[in-house]
Amino acid sequence: MKKVLFATTAIVAFAGAAAADVAVSGSAELGIADLDHNGDDELGFFSSVDVRFSMTGETDGGLAFGATIDLDDALETATNGEIGDNTDNTSNDYTIFVSGAFGTLTFGDTDGAMDWALTEGGNVGNPGSIADGETSYSGYAGSYLDGNGDGMIARYDYSFGDYAFAVSVEQGVADAENGFAVGFKGNVAGVSFGIAHQSGTADATGDEAELTGVSLGYGFGALNAGIMIATGEDRAGADRDLMQIGLGYSAGALSLHANYAEDDVDGTGKADGFGVAAKYDLGGGAGVHFGYGDGTNAAGADNGRWSLGMAMSF
């Protein structure tokens, strides 16, 4: 993504202040999409525009710090309270980080340690689509137990060579217990791996869900493949199993992706489905995208959706 530098020089507010940069980037999408989930034809126009602000700085001692927020998130946050104030547990659509030799500490709307460590099937060589249908069908669990609380996550991660580990906490809602996660990932002889465990935030009755998972990925030239499996319990204590497989292929300007996923809860039933995505790169930050996802929920209802259009990055 091409970045337009909004401010490039040091802003000196007092003696000894460090340099601070603010960069702005943007994206836009337009096309057509069928966003129906209940079998009715709801074909219509699709469009979106977003502007992203990235602010970074560094102390005299070499400590890096920064924050990011999207324009649409900023407007949403402003309706909930002051931007930058998360005391009402709703104004958290941004991230803030501090990084140094000790590692990186990130607060806000960021991945928990399980989502950070595991590569889901939909992230294996996926060029994306304008409506994300290939990763939003029934059976596809993309964020694991993140978001069960108020969405405010604190994550610490540390890298050493080809390996990294992380721990995270998500705040519970209405004084419910917080959620915790730990993850480890790396690369051995070209095989990427991740392993993680997560305990979700408690519900109103104090029940918590948990998941333990592993992912593996490998590249064969232009082809990439990956698998993720996880097992645990939902908040009702029923056994829950997740599985995702992803394939990605690229050749010149063309990128292709396919994935299959299932989410099986004992006593409730299995939701499963598949997704495909394709992109033709036009150059200059623009590309034509197609996406399709079709899943069946535990009750047997089908919920396919597709989109076709152009995505632009600035």
Backbone bond lengths (Angstrom), bond angles and torsions (degrees), N, CA, C in turn:
res aa  C-N    CA-C-N  psi(-1)  N-CA   C-N-CA  omega(-1)  CA-C   N-CA-C  phi
1 M - - - 1.449 - - 1.521 109.21 -
2 K 1.320 115.74 129.54 1.453 120.28 -179.96 1.521 109.54 -75.22
3 K 1.298 117.21 129.87 1.460 121.64 -177.80 1.528 110.67 -106.23
4 V 1.314 115.33 135.52 1.454 121.62 175.75 1.516 107.41 -101.80
5 L 1.290 116.82 119.01 1.461 120.54 -175.73 1.516 109.42 -77.19
6 F 1.311 114.99 120.47 1.460 121.43 -177.90 1.514 111.04 -84.93
7 A 1.325 115.80 -37.16 1.460 119.92 177.98 1.511 107.35 -146.51
8 T 1.307 117.41 127.64 1.455 119.58 -174.37 1.516 114.14 -120.25
9 T 1.267 117.54 -9.63 1.466 119.48 -176.56 1.522 110.71 -104.76
10 A 1.285 115.42 161.61 1.462 120.45 179.73 1.516 110.05 -66.05
11 I 1.319 114.87 139.27 1.457 121.54 174.98 1.517 106.46 -106.53
12 V 1.309 116.35 108.09 1.450 120.57 -173.99 1.516 109.23 -99.36
13 A 1.334 115.27 109.04 1.458 120.00 179.56 1.527 110.68 -95.41
14 F 1.312 115.03 -24.17 1.459 119.43 178.57 1.510 107.19 -159.38
15 A 1.313 116.47 166.37 1.457 120.38 -176.50 1.514 110.98 -59.74
16 G 1.325 116.45 133.68 1.459 121.49 176.89 1.505 114.05 87.18
17 A 1.344 119.30 2.48 1.461 120.48 -179.68 1.513 110.36 -66.87
18 A 1.351 117.83 147.87 1.460 122.91 -178.54 1.517 110.29 -88.96
19 A 1.341 115.88 163.96 1.450 121.25 177.95 1.520 110.31 -68.07
20 A 1.332 116.49 142.89 1.464 121.73 177.95 1.516 108.51 -134.05
21 D 1.331 116.85 134.43 1.455 122.60 -179.58 1.516 110.04 -119.79
22 V 1.325 115.44 144.62 1.457 122.12 173.13 1.521 107.36 -125.23
23 A 1.327 116.84 119.62 1.456 121.93 179.61 1.514 109.20 -114.08
24 V 1.322 116.80 145.57 1.453 120.90 179.13 1.525 108.66 -125.56
25 S 1.308 116.49 134.90 1.457 122.78 176.76 1.519 107.69 -134.48
26 G 1.311 116.75 166.08 1.456 118.63 -176.75 1.512 112.64 -149.62
27 S 1.323 114.87 168.49 1.450 121.16 177.12 1.525 109.06 -149.54
28 A 1.329 115.54 155.44 1.462 121.32 177.65 1.521 108.39 -148.42
29 E 1.321 116.10 147.32 1.460 122.18 -179.83 1.523 109.42 -137.61
30 L 1.321 116.11 143.12 1.458 120.55 175.09 1.516 109.04 -148.46
31 G 1.325 115.92 148.50 1.454 119.76 179.61 1.504 111.18 164.84
32 I 1.334 115.46 -155.08 1.450 122.28 177.25 1.518 108.34 -125.76
33 A 1.327 116.31 152.69 1.460 119.85 -176.97 1.514 110.17 -155.15
34 D 1.323 115.24 147.89 1.454 122.99 169.79 1.513 106.35 -106.04
35 L 1.322 116.59 103.17 1.459 121.21 -174.01 1.519 112.70 -99.30
36 D 1.329 117.33 13.55 1.454 120.60 -177.54 1.529 111.59 -72.62
37 H 1.327 115.99 145.95 1.464 122.02 176.46 1.527 111.67 -118.80
38 N 1.336 118.38 1.13 1.459 119.89 -172.71 1.527 113.47 -124.34
39 G 1.313 117.92 18.18 1.449 120.54 174.93 1.508 115.00 91.37
40 D 1.328 119.12 -7.86 1.461 121.48 178.65 1.520 109.89 -88.19
41 D 1.328 116.17 149.92 1.456 121.35 -179.98 1.525 109.43 -80.99
42 E 1.330 116.21 113.16 1.461 120.76 179.89 1.526 109.89 -127.43
43 L 1.327 116.53 45.47 1.454 121.44 178.99 1.524 110.04 -65.47
44 G 1.332 115.97 133.97 1.455 119.41 -179.72 1.510 112.04 -162.82
45 F 1.320 115.63 178.86 1.459 121.11 178.58 1.529 109.75 -72.75
46 F 1.326 115.17 147.64 1.460 121.47 177.48 1.521 107.95 -130.62
47 S 1.330 116.78 132.77 1.464 120.51 176.28 1.509 109.71 -154.20
48 S 1.319 115.96 150.11 1.458 121.31 175.99 1.527 108.85 -155.89
49 V 1.314 115.52 149.31 1.463 122.48 176.94 1.517 107.66 -137.12
50 D 1.325 117.26 137.37 1.451 120.10 178.55 1.526 109.69 -143.63
51 V 1.304 115.17 146.54 1.465 122.86 175.17 1.522 107.08 -124.45
52 R 1.334 116.17 133.02 1.461 120.60 -176.14 1.524 110.09 -119.21
53 F 1.317 115.41 130.71 1.453 121.93 178.23 1.531 109.20 -106.22
54 S 1.320 115.96 128.29 1.467 121.80 177.90 1.522 108.47 -122.17
55 M 1.319 116.46 121.10 1.463 122.35 -176.99 1.521 109.06 -116.72
56 T 1.315 116.82 126.56 1.459 120.81 -178.67 1.523 110.42 -134.08
57 G 1.311 114.85 154.22 1.457 120.66 177.74 1.514 109.93 -157.03
58 E 1.307 116.34 174.44 1.461 121.59 179.45 1.514 109.11 -150.06
59 T 1.325 115.86 134.09 1.456 120.86 179.31 1.524 110.31 -76.46
60 D 1.319 116.48 167.93 1.470 120.88 177.57 1.521 111.36 -60.24
61 G 1.331 116.27 -27.03 1.454 120.46 -179.52 1.518 114.04 -87.74
62 G 1.334 118.13 3.83 1.459 121.20 177.35 1.510 115.24 91.31
63 L 1.325 118.44 10.98 1.453 121.94 178.57 1.527 109.32 -83.13
64 A 1.337 117.43 118.47 1.458 121.81 -179.69 1.521 110.17 -86.36
65 F 1.331 116.04 146.24 1.457 120.76 177.88 1.521 108.70 -149.72
66 G 1.326 116.19 160.37 1.454 118.51 -179.78 1.510 112.44 -179.89
67 A 1.324 114.95 178.75 1.457 122.12 179.99 1.517 108.75 -155.39
68 T 1.328 116.21 153.06 1.463 121.68 176.16 1.517 108.85 -135.10
69 I 1.343 115.86 146.83 1.458 121.38 174.81 1.518 108.47 -155.37
70 D 1.325 116.64 140.59 1.456 121.97 173.99 1.519 109.07 -87.60
71 L 1.335 116.12 151.57 1.453 120.19 -179.80 1.524 111.25 -61.48
72 D 1.347 117.89 -42.73 1.463 118.88 -179.90 1.525 110.98 -65.94
73 D 1.349 116.89 -34.22 1.456 119.64 176.21 1.520 111.49 -67.96
74 A 1.326 115.51 -36.57 1.461 119.34 179.23 1.518 110.91 -64.27
75 L 1.333 116.49 -41.10 1.460 119.99 179.18 1.527 110.72 -67.23
76 E 1.339 116.64 -39.96 1.454 120.72 177.14 1.518 110.96 -64.04
77 T 1.331 115.82 -42.94 1.456 120.60 179.65 1.518 110.88 -61.63
78 A 1.328 116.38 -38.78 1.455 120.72 -177.44 1.527 112.06 -64.14
79 T 1.334 117.64 -25.31 1.457 119.96 177.60 1.520 112.07 -78.59
80 N 1.342 116.50 -16.51 1.470 120.72 -178.64 1.520 112.67 -97.96
81 G 1.290 115.86 -24.00 1.464 120.01 -176.77 1.507 108.85 166.26
82 E 1.307 117.66 -171.35 1.449 120.54 -179.89 1.524 110.68 -66.50
83 I 1.331 115.77 139.44 1.456 119.21 174.32 1.523 108.58 -62.57
84 G 1.322 115.39 131.23 1.454 119.30 -179.28 1.511 113.37 93.81
85 D 1.335 117.53 -1.09 1.463 120.90 179.51 1.521 108.37 -117.86
86 N 1.331 117.63 111.64 1.459 120.83 -178.45 1.523 111.83 -105.24
87 T 1.319 117.54 21.75 1.458 119.84 -175.97 1.513 112.06 -67.13
88 D 1.358 118.41 -19.68 1.458 119.31 177.85 1.520 112.03 -93.69
89 N 1.361 116.37 7.21 1.458 122.79 177.13 1.518 113.29 60.93
90 T 1.328 118.45 22.39 1.460 120.74 176.41 1.517 111.62 -125.03
91 S 1.331 117.66 -22.05 1.463 121.97 -175.10 1.513 110.62 -93.90
92 N 1.350 116.67 68.96 1.449 119.04 -174.40 1.528 112.86 -132.07
93 D 1.333 117.64 25.84 1.458 121.16 -179.38 1.527 111.40 -86.24
94 Y 1.312 116.04 54.71 1.454 122.34 178.45 1.521 107.63 -159.14
95 T 1.324 117.00 169.92 1.462 121.14 175.29 1.520 109.63 -130.00
96 I 1.328 115.45 148.15 1.460 123.49 175.91 1.523 107.05 -133.56
97 F 1.329 117.16 136.07 1.464 118.73 -178.51 1.519 111.64 -135.86
98 V 1.319 114.53 155.80 1.460 123.70 171.03 1.519 105.80 -133.10
99 S 1.342 117.42 132.35 1.459 120.36 -173.45 1.521 110.64 -139.35
100 G 1.325 115.04 143.18 1.458 121.06 177.92 1.515 109.86 -163.48
101 A 1.322 116.12 -162.74 1.463 120.59 179.72 1.526 111.58 -62.75
102 F 1.318 117.07 -21.47 1.464 122.36 -179.50 1.525 111.98 -77.89
103 G 1.344 118.43 -14.06 1.454 122.25 -175.19 1.521 110.60 123.54
104 T 1.329 116.08 -159.76 1.461 121.58 -178.20 1.520 110.30 -129.04
105 L 1.325 116.28 132.38 1.452 122.97 176.44 1.521 107.77 -113.87
106 T 1.343 116.87 122.16 1.461 122.62 -176.72 1.517 109.75 -122.89
107 F 1.342 116.41 134.52 1.455 122.87 176.57 1.525 109.39 -119.76
108 G 1.337 116.44 149.48 1.454 120.44 171.21 1.503 113.59 117.42
109 D 1.336 115.27 -146.45 1.456 122.97 -177.43 1.528 108.71 -84.39
110 T 1.326 115.73 72.54 1.457 121.72 -176.10 1.524 109.88 -127.91
111 D 1.327 116.98 169.29 1.464 120.97 -179.41 1.521 111.31 -70.67
112 G 1.333 115.91 140.79 1.447 120.40 168.09 1.518 109.18 -70.94
113 A 1.339 117.28 169.89 1.464 120.99 -173.75 1.526 112.41 -62.91
114 M 1.335 118.72 -29.07 1.468 119.93 179.30 1.517 110.60 -72.08
115 D 1.330 117.16 -47.95 1.466 121.07 178.01 1.524 110.82 -63.69
116 W 1.315 116.96 -33.74 1.462 122.75 178.14 1.527 110.85 -66.93
117 A 1.325 118.06 -38.62 1.465 121.73 -172.84 1.522 113.61 -84.61
118 L 1.323 117.89 -36.63 1.456 121.42 -173.90 1.527 111.74 -92.83
119 T 1.325 116.43 140.78 1.460 122.27 174.48 1.518 108.31 -97.21
120 E 1.311 116.57 109.25 1.461 120.21 179.94 1.527 110.75 -74.27
121 G 1.324 115.44 160.06 1.458 119.98 -176.43 1.508 113.54 -57.79
122 G 1.321 117.43 -36.16 1.452 121.72 -178.65 1.505 114.59 -73.85
123 N 1.334 117.88 -4.89 1.464 121.21 178.38 1.524 112.44 -104.91
124 V 1.325 117.61 9.99 1.459 121.40 179.05 1.529 108.94 -91.43
125 G 1.315 116.58 97.86 1.458 121.41 177.75 1.507 114.32 61.34
126 N 1.314 117.86 31.18 1.470 121.22 -177.92 1.527 110.70 -88.51
127 P 1.351 118.56 117.50 1.463 120.20 177.92 1.517 113.05 -77.11
128 G 1.336 117.30 -9.39 1.453 121.41 178.31 1.512 113.57 85.40
129 S 1.331 115.50 165.54 1.459 122.34 175.75 1.517 108.22 -139.13
130 I 1.319 117.71 167.57 1.457 119.58 -173.49 1.535 112.01 -72.58
131 A 1.348 117.96 -25.38 1.470 120.46 -178.66 1.517 112.69 -115.07
132 D 1.338 118.76 2.79 1.466 123.94 174.78 1.529 113.64 58.66
133 G 1.338 117.19 30.44 1.455 119.88 -179.37 1.512 113.42 -64.75
134 E 1.334 117.18 -27.19 1.469 120.27 -177.62 1.521 113.21 -71.40
135 T 1.337 118.45 -10.98 1.470 121.19 179.23 1.531 112.25 -130.63
136 S 1.335 117.39 20.78 1.466 118.62 -178.65 1.530 112.35 -131.49
137 Y 1.319 117.64 21.85 1.456 121.01 178.04 1.532 110.63 -87.32
138 S 1.335 116.63 166.19 1.466 120.93 178.07 1.525 109.89 -61.49
139 G 1.323 116.01 135.02 1.449 121.26 -178.45 1.510 113.63 100.86
140 Y 1.344 117.20 -15.55 1.465 120.17 -179.75 1.528 109.05 -97.24
141 A 1.333 116.64 110.82 1.465 122.32 179.08 1.520 107.85 -105.71
142 G 1.313 117.23 97.74 1.454 120.64 -171.26 1.510 115.63 -88.48
143 S 1.329 117.95 -23.46 1.469 119.56 -176.32 1.522 111.97 -115.67
144 Y 1.339 117.09 10.52 1.461 122.00 177.82 1.524 110.27 56.39
145 L 1.331 119.56 -119.85 1.462 120.92 -178.10 1.529 112.35 -102.10
146 D 1.335 118.16 4.11 1.460 120.31 174.86 1.533 109.65 -61.56
147 G 1.315 116.18 142.47 1.456 120.23 178.21 1.515 114.14 90.86
148 N 1.343 118.38 -3.13 1.461 120.15 175.71 1.523 111.25 -69.61
149 G 1.350 116.31 -22.59 1.457 120.88 177.47 1.517 110.31 -100.64
150 D 1.331 116.52 -137.32 1.464 119.40 -177.26 1.522 112.80 -90.89
151 G 1.334 118.04 2.65 1.457 120.49 177.74 1.511 114.35 87.38
152 M 1.328 118.55 -9.89 1.461 121.44 177.63 1.526 108.89 -83.65
153 I 1.344 116.10 114.36 1.459 122.16 -176.28 1.523 109.59 -119.07
154 A 1.317 115.73 138.12 1.460 122.59 171.08 1.527 106.84 -114.21
155 R 1.342 116.78 123.21 1.467 120.10 -179.12 1.523 110.57 -129.32
156 Y 1.339 115.20 134.50 1.453 122.06 172.84 1.522 107.83 -111.56
157 D 1.337 116.83 130.74 1.465 120.08 176.17 1.525 110.31 -136.50
158 Y 1.320 114.23 152.01 1.456 121.60 -176.55 1.524 108.60 -142.28
159 S 1.327 116.70 133.37 1.463 122.79 -179.02 1.521 110.75 -112.02
160 F 1.340 115.54 143.98 1.454 121.06 174.37 1.533 107.47 -147.25
161 G 1.327 116.04 109.45 1.458 121.00 -176.95 1.514 111.73 63.89
162 D 1.328 116.85 -127.11 1.467 122.05 -179.76 1.523 112.72 -88.71
163 Y 1.332 117.56 10.61 1.456 120.44 -174.58 1.531 110.80 -126.54
164 A 1.332 114.61 158.44 1.463 120.48 177.35 1.522 108.95 -157.17
165 F 1.328 116.02 151.24 1.457 120.03 175.13 1.520 109.41 -135.07
166 A 1.328 115.65 161.12 1.459 120.49 -178.25 1.518 110.42 -150.42
167 V 1.325 115.13 152.62 1.463 122.45 170.27 1.525 106.89 -131.74
168 S 1.331 116.00 148.72 1.463 119.05 -177.99 1.515 111.40 -146.94
169 V 1.332 114.96 158.93 1.459 123.32 176.81 1.520 107.85 -134.54
170 E 1.339 116.38 134.70 1.464 121.19 171.83 1.516 108.95 -115.87
171 Q 1.335 115.93 133.44 1.454 120.11 -178.04 1.530 111.43 -69.31
172 G 1.339 115.48 138.90 1.455 120.53 174.66 1.515 110.87 -77.64
173 V 1.324 116.09 169.10 1.460 122.44 179.82 1.526 109.35 -103.64
174 A 1.327 116.66 139.11 1.475 122.46 176.90 1.522 111.36 54.02
175 D 1.319 116.06 48.44 1.467 123.33 176.13 1.527 113.83 67.09
176 A 1.337 117.95 14.86 1.465 120.27 175.10 1.520 109.16 -71.52
177 E 1.347 115.73 161.28 1.456 120.06 -179.05 1.519 111.28 -60.63
178 N 1.341 116.06 144.24 1.458 121.38 178.01 1.528 110.59 -71.55
179 G 1.333 115.68 161.98 1.450 121.47 174.59 1.523 110.04 -100.78
180 F 1.325 117.60 150.20 1.455 122.48 -178.01 1.531 109.62 -132.15
181 A 1.317 116.14 152.04 1.463 120.95 177.07 1.520 109.40 -151.12
182 V 1.323 115.82 151.45 1.452 122.49 175.31 1.521 107.27 -138.75
183 G 1.328 117.00 141.11 1.456 120.28 -178.41 1.513 112.09 -145.57
184 F 1.327 115.06 154.46 1.457 122.18 178.48 1.518 107.49 -141.86
185 K 1.345 117.26 135.85 1.456 120.36 179.90 1.516 110.05 -145.41
186 G 1.343 115.20 161.20 1.455 119.53 -179.23 1.511 111.36 -175.80
187 N 1.329 114.77 -167.26 1.458 121.81 -178.02 1.523 108.38 -142.99
188 V 1.329 116.41 126.94 1.458 122.27 179.08 1.527 108.71 -129.36
189 A 1.319 116.42 117.15 1.469 121.86 178.07 1.518 112.10 52.45
190 G 1.328 116.73 40.41 1.452 121.00 177.76 1.509 115.07 84.94
191 V 1.328 117.64 -4.72 1.465 121.64 178.05 1.529 108.80 -98.41
192 S 1.315 116.74 118.35 1.461 120.23 176.23 1.519 109.22 -86.37
193 F 1.326 117.10 144.56 1.456 120.87 -179.47 1.516 110.04 -142.89
194 G 1.308 114.81 158.26 1.451 121.28 173.52 1.508 109.43 -149.43
195 I 1.315 116.83 145.11 1.453 122.11 176.75 1.522 107.84 -140.55
196 A 1.344 116.98 137.33 1.464 118.75 -173.84 1.520 111.03 -156.34
197 H 1.325 114.36 158.62 1.463 121.93 173.75 1.520 108.19 -135.17
198 Q 1.341 115.84 141.02 1.458 120.28 -179.59 1.515 110.42 -139.67
199 S 1.325 115.19 135.93 1.455 123.15 171.08 1.516 106.89 -114.26
200 G 1.325 117.13 117.31 1.458 120.32 -174.66 1.512 113.00 -75.92
201 T 1.316 115.45 168.56 1.456 120.18 176.73 1.525 109.75 -65.86
202 A 1.317 116.33 152.58 1.463 121.33 -178.12 1.526 110.83 -77.17
203 D 1.354 115.99 152.96 1.456 120.31 173.72 1.524 109.67 -88.15
204 A 1.329 117.30 -169.67 1.462 121.22 -174.48 1.524 112.26 -63.60
205 T 1.341 117.00 -25.09 1.459 119.97 -179.59 1.522 112.38 -94.52
206 G 1.343 117.22 2.36 1.454 120.88 177.88 1.505 114.88 89.01
207 D 1.341 117.85 6.11 1.460 120.89 179.99 1.528 110.65 -83.68
208 E 1.328 116.32 141.05 1.462 122.32 -179.09 1.525 110.33 -121.06
209 A 1.324 115.86 146.86 1.455 121.44 171.39 1.522 108.55 -97.63
210 E 1.339 116.67 160.78 1.454 120.26 177.12 1.514 110.28 -148.52
211 L 1.325 115.79 152.01 1.454 122.70 178.81 1.524 109.65 -142.89
212 T 1.330 116.05 144.19 1.454 123.04 170.57 1.520 106.97 -128.30
213 G 1.337 117.17 129.30 1.457 118.77 -174.22 1.511 113.89 -143.82
214 V 1.337 114.52 166.14 1.456 122.27 178.16 1.526 108.20 -143.21
215 S 1.326 116.52 147.28 1.464 120.85 175.86 1.521 109.18 -134.85
216 L 1.338 115.59 150.07 1.460 123.30 177.93 1.518 108.85 -135.48
217 G 1.329 115.93 144.25 1.457 120.11 178.33 1.512 111.27 -145.88
218 Y 1.338 115.52 149.45 1.464 119.80 -179.85 1.522 109.19 -152.26
219 G 1.335 116.05 144.95 1.451 121.71 178.99 1.516 111.96 -108.07
220 F 1.342 116.20 135.74 1.464 122.47 177.02 1.529 107.72 -118.75
221 G 1.311 117.69 75.56 1.450 120.10 -175.94 1.514 110.86 67.78
222 A 1.333 117.43 -116.51 1.462 121.93 -179.22 1.519 112.25 -80.68
223 L 1.342 118.12 -8.65 1.457 122.48 -177.25 1.519 110.53 -105.74
224 N 1.327 116.66 133.65 1.460 122.75 175.69 1.524 109.10 -122.16
225 A 1.328 116.98 141.05 1.449 121.50 -179.92 1.517 109.54 -135.06
226 G 1.326 116.10 149.34 1.456 120.20 179.11 1.508 111.82 -156.28
227 I 1.322 115.64 155.86 1.455 121.85 177.32 1.516 109.26 -140.41
228 M 1.346 115.83 144.10 1.454 122.45 176.34 1.524 108.13 -132.94
229 I 1.314 116.55 132.14 1.460 120.89 173.66 1.523 108.38 -131.82
230 A 1.336 115.99 143.36 1.461 120.95 179.18 1.517 108.67 -146.53
231 T 1.309 115.97 149.74 1.453 120.68 179.22 1.524 109.46 -142.01
232 G 1.326 116.47 152.29 1.460 120.32 -179.46 1.511 110.85 174.66
233 E 1.343 116.22 -146.27 1.459 122.04 -179.11 1.518 109.27 -136.64
234 D 1.353 115.66 149.17 1.457 118.96 173.12 1.527 108.95 -86.41
235 R 1.332 117.19 -176.72 1.460 120.46 -175.72 1.530 112.94 -66.52
236 A 1.340 116.61 -19.17 1.464 119.81 178.67 1.517 111.84 -89.24
237 G 1.338 117.44 0.44 1.453 121.11 -180.00 1.512 114.71 87.33
238 A 1.338 117.88 4.62 1.465 121.32 179.42 1.527 110.06 -81.04
239 D 1.332 116.08 142.91 1.464 120.65 178.23 1.533 110.14 -62.94
240 R 1.332 115.02 138.03 1.463 121.00 -179.72 1.518 109.60 -132.26
241 D 1.344 117.08 132.06 1.460 122.52 179.72 1.529 109.81 -127.45
242 L 1.325 115.40 132.26 1.462 122.25 177.32 1.523 109.38 -116.61
243 M 1.330 115.58 146.01 1.463 120.57 174.62 1.522 109.24 -149.59
244 Q 1.328 116.57 136.53 1.463 121.79 177.13 1.526 109.22 -141.01
245 I 1.327 115.97 138.39 1.457 122.81 175.26 1.530 107.49 -125.99
246 G 1.319 116.94 135.57 1.457 120.52 -179.89 1.519 112.46 -134.24
247 L 1.338 116.39 146.51 1.461 123.82 176.22 1.519 108.68 -132.74
248 G 1.320 115.84 139.82 1.454 120.41 176.57 1.518 110.33 -135.92
249 Y 1.330 116.73 142.41 1.468 121.51 -179.38 1.524 108.78 -140.38
250 S 1.317 116.49 136.96 1.468 120.78 178.27 1.517 109.88 -136.19
251 A 1.322 115.71 139.50 1.460 122.81 177.81 1.515 108.20 -149.54
252 G 1.327 116.75 106.96 1.448 120.13 -177.45 1.512 111.18 64.03
253 A 1.332 116.47 -125.86 1.457 121.49 -178.57 1.517 113.16 -83.44
254 L 1.336 117.78 -7.21 1.460 121.42 -175.01 1.514 111.60 -99.07
255 S 1.343 116.61 132.70 1.465 123.20 175.01 1.519 108.76 -128.55
256 L 1.341 116.25 133.61 1.457 122.16 -179.02 1.524 109.82 -126.83
257 H 1.317 116.03 150.37 1.474 120.61 -179.02 1.522 109.78 -149.81
258 A 1.347 116.14 146.15 1.459 122.04 172.86 1.521 108.73 -145.18
259 N 1.318 116.33 146.24 1.465 120.20 176.80 1.518 110.74 -146.47
260 Y 1.326 115.25 156.78 1.465 122.95 173.95 1.522 106.98 -131.72
261 A 1.332 116.76 142.03 1.464 120.15 -179.53 1.512 110.66 -146.47
262 E 1.326 115.29 152.47 1.455 120.98 173.67 1.521 110.28 -144.89
263 D 1.329 114.49 149.29 1.465 123.27 -179.92 1.524 106.31 -134.05
264 D 1.329 116.30 105.11 1.458 122.21 -171.85 1.527 109.78 -112.43
265 V 1.334 116.57 117.95 1.467 122.46 178.53 1.523 108.43 -113.28
266 D 1.331 116.60 122.89 1.458 122.17 -177.72 1.523 110.68 -59.80
267 G 1.337 115.57 127.53 1.453 120.53 179.05 1.505 114.01 89.00
268 T 1.346 116.90 -17.04 1.466 121.03 179.56 1.519 111.78 -105.63
269 G 1.329 116.14 -39.64 1.452 120.58 179.99 1.509 111.65 122.87
270 K 1.321 115.25 173.70 1.458 121.32 -177.60 1.519 111.05 -107.66
271 A 1.322 115.33 132.39 1.462 122.31 169.94 1.518 107.05 -105.41
272 D 1.328 116.77 134.65 1.455 119.43 179.42 1.521 110.28 -151.93
273 G 1.337 115.62 168.13 1.450 120.40 -179.47 1.508 111.14 174.99
274 F 1.331 115.46 -172.05 1.458 120.78 -178.86 1.523 109.48 -142.87
275 G 1.328 114.83 160.67 1.455 120.96 177.59 1.505 111.28 -141.31
276 V 1.326 117.17 148.91 1.460 122.77 175.83 1.524 108.57 -135.10
277 A 1.336 115.87 150.73 1.463 121.50 178.10 1.522 108.99 -147.38
278 A 1.328 115.95 149.51 1.459 121.54 178.42 1.521 109.35 -144.53
279 K 1.323 115.22 147.05 1.457 120.67 178.03 1.523 109.52 -140.27
280 Y 1.347 114.62 138.57 1.459 119.97 169.49 1.519 107.06 -116.30
281 D 1.330 115.55 116.35 1.461 122.08 -175.23 1.522 110.03 -77.75
282 L 1.330 116.66 119.81 1.459 122.42 179.00 1.520 112.53 -89.00
283 G 1.338 116.89 -8.08 1.456 120.85 -177.30 1.512 111.50 86.17
284 G 1.319 115.93 161.27 1.456 120.99 176.97 1.519 114.18 69.57
285 G 1.324 117.99 14.84 1.456 120.63 179.99 1.514 114.59 94.17
286 A 1.337 118.15 8.32 1.462 121.60 -179.24 1.522 110.18 -118.81
287 G 1.333 115.28 148.03 1.455 120.22 178.26 1.506 111.10 -157.14
288 V 1.335 115.65 154.21 1.459 122.21 175.56 1.524 107.95 -95.14
289 H 1.331 117.03 129.21 1.461 122.12 -174.00 1.523 111.24 -123.81
290 F 1.327 115.02 141.57 1.458 121.89 171.60 1.521 108.19 -129.45
291 G 1.323 116.67 139.04 1.455 120.64 177.79 1.510 111.48 -143.57
292 Y 1.328 116.43 145.36 1.463 121.46 178.65 1.523 109.03 -148.19
293 G 1.310 116.13 137.27 1.446 121.52 174.96 1.512 110.12 -139.18
294 D 1.322 117.30 140.78 1.456 121.51 -178.90 1.521 108.76 -141.17
295 G 1.315 116.96 117.86 1.453 121.09 -178.64 1.514 112.24 -132.86
296 T 1.317 115.45 161.33 1.459 122.46 176.69 1.518 108.00 -123.79
297 N 1.332 117.27 124.56 1.457 119.23 -177.76 1.524 111.01 -80.03
298 A 1.336 116.38 179.73 1.462 120.89 -174.56 1.519 112.21 -63.76
299 A 1.336 117.19 -21.89 1.465 120.87 179.03 1.521 112.43 -87.98
300 G 1.342 116.66 -2.55 1.453 120.69 178.46 1.507 115.29 91.64
301 A 1.343 117.71 5.67 1.462 121.29 179.75 1.515 110.73 -82.50
302 D 1.320 116.88 136.21 1.454 122.80 -179.68 1.523 110.07 -89.41
303 N 1.339 117.07 146.45 1.473 119.82 -179.11 1.524 111.31 -146.05
304 G 1.315 116.83 67.90 1.453 121.04 177.99 1.522 112.62 -78.85
305 R 1.331 115.37 152.46 1.470 120.98 176.96 1.524 108.70 -155.24
306 W 1.356 116.87 149.93 1.471 120.16 179.79 1.518 109.33 -145.72
307 S 1.324 115.56 166.29 1.467 121.33 177.22 1.524 109.55 -155.02
308 L 1.313 115.07 153.07 1.463 122.97 176.91 1.509 108.30 -144.43
309 G 1.319 117.34 129.46 1.458 119.62 179.80 1.496 113.14 177.65
310 M 1.318 115.73 -168.06 1.452 122.87 -178.25 1.518 109.89 -114.80
311 A 1.316 115.60 137.79 1.456 122.15 174.41 1.513 109.26 -116.14
312 M 1.315 116.64 138.45 1.465 122.82 -177.74 1.517 110.40 -128.17
313 S 1.306 116.83 138.09 1.461 120.88 175.52 1.518 108.83 -122.93
314 F 1.330 115.06 144.85 1.474 121.16 -175.02 1.520 110.53 -126.83
